Amino acid sequence: MTEEQLYDLLGTRHIPGTAEQLRILCTRMSELLELKGEVWVRANREKLISEWEYALRYLISASS
């Protein structure tokens, strides 16, 4: 999945993270898309973005 596809799927371009972190998110979203389907991902995109933001905050605090 490309970043453009990710932005379309999640309905926003405002997704935090470095280029490397966004590549990881693209991989994970591709896997989730395959497991749950596009309808599920789109219906839960706000929750998914919130969980991603939480994961990044945890990663940053753990590395400090």
C-alpha positions in Angstrom: 0.0 0.0 0.0 1.3 3.4 -0.9 1.0 6.5 1.4 -1.6 7.9 -1.1 -3.7 4.7 -0.7 -3.3 4.9 3.1 -4.6 8.5 3.1 -7.5 7.6 0.9 -8.4 4.6 3.1 -8.2 6.6 6.3 -9.8 9.7 4.9 -7.1 12.1 5.9 -3.6 13.2 5.1 -3.0 14.2 8.7 -1.4 11.0 10.0 1.6 11.6 12.2 4.9 9.8 11.8 8.2 9.8 10.1 8.6 8.4 6.5 9.8 5.1 8.0 6.9 5.0 10.5 4.4 5.7 7.7 5.9 2.8 5.7 5.3 0.5 8.6 1.8 1.8 9.0 1.2 1.1 5.3 2.3 -2.5 5.8 0.1 -3.0 8.8 -2.9 -1.4 7.2 -2.4 -3.7 4.1 -2.5 -6.7 6.5 -5.6 -5.4 8.3 -7.3 -4.6 5.0 -6.7 -8.2 4.0 -8.0 -9.6 7.3 -11.0 -7.3 7.9 -11.9 -5.8 4.6 -12.2 -2.3 3.3 -15.6 -1.7 4.7 -14.5 -2.5 8.3 -11.3 -0.4 8.0 -13.2 2.6 6.7 -15.9 2.2 9.4 -13.2 2.1 12.1 -10.7 4.6 10.7 -11.0 7.1 13.5 -10.2 4.4 16.1 -7.3 3.1 14.0 -5.8 6.6 13.7 -6.2 7.1 17.4 -4.5 3.8 18.1 -1.7 4.8 15.8 -1.2 8.1 17.5 -1.2 6.3 20.9 1.5 3.8 19.6 3.7 6.7 18.4 3.4 8.5 21.8 4.3 5.3 23.5 7.2 4.7 21.2 8.5 8.2 21.8 8.1 8.1 25.6 9.8 4.6 25.7 12.8 5.9 23.8 13.3 8.9 26.0 
